[in-house]
Amino acid sequence: DAAEMAARALPWVSWVISLALTLGALALYLDCRSKVLAWDGADEDPTEGVEHRLGVSMLLDNLMMILGFLCFTLLSGTMELLEGWQFWLGLAAFLYCMVSSIVLTRLSVNLTKRINPEKRGDVLELKFQKTWLASCDEGERSVIYQSAFKAYKVTSYTCMGLWLVCTLVQVTLGLVGPVPGVCVLLVWLVLNLTYCGEALRLQRHQG
């Protein structure tokens, strides 16, 4: 039936998505790397466009990782419809996706550090984000903070909308239990407690 066909196609879909995003991110990285290596310092600095394209490459890396989690979650929920080798094929796609995302992100970060020698941190370090932030100048930190605040607002609205959908589906159709709504509320709770707790800590520190 349709559900079984979709489940058995999922491992292949996961591979197609992972490989397509890998090729896109790798093409952007290699283009940026070639421009940086070709720059002799005499012409106009090409790094402005390069850093933007590296940012797009890392966006594709993150998208690949998240879609990899999504595909594996769907795969895990349809295991009874799969043959053994199909599940292992999907698991291999998931592992490839995780490793590829880390490797490509590390390449992009290292190239950014080559462009900006003052940058510090390694993607494989546990405190990479803290180290990287400390090496950014005020303008870069402002961009990071504004982006983070917008992400906070969008995530809050998304959690509210998802909770509403889960509740309506549960009450009117009875298709899902309370677990999806509770999970959404837990994410929303952690998000708000973290934001408010950090704001209070910074206010006390400044005071």
HUZIGI-V172548 format. One record per pair of residues at least 24 apart in sequence whose ideal C-beta (glycine too) atoms are under 8 Angstrom apart, sorted by sequence separation. I is the first residue (numbers start at 1). J is the second residue. D is the distance in whole Angstrom. If there is no record, write none. Layout:
# HUZIGI-V172548
I_J_D + I_J_D
This chain:
# HUZIGI-V172548
28_53_5 + 29_54_7 + 32_57_7 + 68_93_7 + 69_94_8 + 159_184_5 + 163_188_7 + 28_54_7 + 68_94_5 + 71_97_8 + 159_185_7 + 28_56_6 + 29_57_5 + 159_187_6 + 160_188_7 + 28_57_4 + 68_97_3 + 159_188_4 + 67_97_8 + 68_98_6 + 26_57_8 + 25_57_5 + 28_60_7 + 65_97_6 + 155_187_8 + 156_188_7 + 159_191_7 + 24_57_8 + 25_58_8 + 64_97_6 + 65_98_7 + 68_101_7 + 25_60_4 + 156_191_7 + 24_60_5 + 25_61_5 + 64_100_7 + 65_101_4 + 155_191_6 + 156_192_7 + 64_101_5 + 21_60_5 + 25_64_7 + 61_100_8 + 62_101_7 + 152_191_7 + 21_61_8 + 61_101_5 + 21_63_6 + 22_64_7 + 21_64_4 + 61_104_5 + 62_105_8 + 152_195_6 + 60_104_8 + 61_105_5 + 18_64_6 + 21_67_7 + 58_104_8 + 17_64_7 + 57_104_7 + 58_105_6 + 61_108_7 + 18_67_8 + 17_67_5 + 18_68_6 + 58_108_5 + 17_68_8 + 57_108_5 + 58_109_8 + 14_68_7 + 17_71_7 + 54_108_5 + 14_71_4 + 54_111_6 + 13_71_7 + 14_72_7 + 54_112_6 + 10_71_6 + 14_75_7 + 50_111_8 + 51_112_7 + 10_74_6 + 11_75_7 + 51_115_7 + 10_75_5 + 50_115_7 + 7_75_8 + 10_78_7 + 47_115_5 + 7_78_4 + 11_82_8 + 6_78_8 + 8_81_7 + 7_81_4 + 8_82_6 + 15_89_8 + 3_78_8 + 7_82_6 + 8_83_8 + 11_86_5 + 18_93_6 + 29_104_7 + 36_111_7 + 11_87_8 + 14_90_6 + 32_108_8 + 4_81_5 + 12_89_8 + 3_81_7 + 8_86_6 + 11_89_4 + 15_93_5 + 18_96_6 + 22_100_5 + 26_104_7 + 29_107_6 + 33_111_6 + 36_114_6 + 11_90_4 + 14_93_4 + 18_97_4 + 25_104_5 + 29_108_6 + 32_111_6 + 36_115_6 + 10_90_6 + 14_94_7 + 15_96_8 + 11_93_6 + 18_100_7 + 22_104_7 + 29_111_7 + 14_97_7 + 25_108_8
